[in-house]
């Protein structure tokens, strides 16, 4: 659900992505994540190792990480759960949590829409 991505899918590998179609991997808008843990087809955990330039929570993001769980419910149906961890009670940390909650909801909706249309033959 990004315009550009490079993924070295292994523990310690980098996931570099860019939301701007006019941007390029490696420029100041690139998001760099480090893969912390991987259980293929079941779970992926990562931490932001370099936020994009202008990210509103550059200090707070260093304390959090994300876990994505994949649950094969039945053929052609996978449930995805995204969990953000490492947030504190600090006001900026809570604002960042809301930022990621909105972004993750948008991403999941986009994935659902894309794959629902394939399932329905659209």
N, C-alpha and C positions, 0 to 999 in steps of 0.2 A: 504494500500500500504506500510505497514511496516511489519517487521518480527514478532514483538511481540507488543501487545497492551492490556491495561487495561483501561476501560472507565467507570466512574461513571457518567452516563448521567443525570445530574441535575445541576442547577445553583449552583456554588461553588464546584462542583465535579471536580475530577482530571481525565485528560486523560494522561496516561503514555504510552510512546511508545519507541520502539528501532528498529533501521534500520538493525542492525547486527544480522543475524540468529544465530551467536555463542554467542551473548550477552544475557542478562537476565534483565527483568524489575527490577529496583532497583539498578543496577550497574551504574558505572560512565558514561556510554553511554546512559542512559535513558533520554528522553526528558519529562519534566513534564509541562503540560498545565492546567490552571484553567479555567473552563467554566464560562463565564461572563453572557451569555444570551442564551436562548434556546426557539425556537418556533418549536416544533416537525414537521418534514417533510417539513419545510420551511426555517429555519435559525438556525445557530449555531455560537456563537462568543466565542473566547477564547484568553487567553494571556499566553505566556511562563512564567511559574513561576520558572522553573529551567532548564536552557539549559544543554545539554550534556557537559561533560568534553571536552575541546579543541574547543568549539564553537568559531568561529572567532570574534563574536560581542557580548560578554557577557554583556557589559554595555548598548549598544544601544538597545538590544532586550527587555529590561525592559520598554521601552517607547512605544512599538508597540503592536498591537493586530490584530487578524484576524477575519473576518466575512465570513462565507460560506452561500451562498444563494442557495436554491434548488427550481427550477421552473418545475412543472409538465407540460410539453408541450403537451403530449398526452399519451395514454397507452404505456407503455414500453419505454418512452423517457423522461428523466429528464435533464434539463440544469442546470449546476452548475457554479456558479460564486464565485471566491475567491477574497476577497478584503483585502489588508493589509493596516492598518492605523497606524498613530502615527510616521511616518518617519519625520525626520527634514532635513534641507538643509546641515547638517554636512556631510563631506565626507564619514565617516564610516557608517553613517545611510543610505546614498545613495548606498553604496556598499552592505549593508545588504539587502536593497530593491531589488537590482539586484539578490542577492543570493536567496531570497524568490521567486522572479518572475520566475527564472529558475527552482527552486524546485517545485513550484506549477504547472508550465507548464508540467513538467515531470510526476507529480502525476496525473493530469487531463488526460494526454495522456494515461497513464497506465490504468486508470479507463475506458476510452473510448474504448481502445482495448479489455479489459477484457469483458465488457458488450456487445460490438458490436459482439464479437464472439458468445456469448450466444444467441443474437437476431437472428443471421444468422444460428443458429443450429450447430455451430462448436464444 
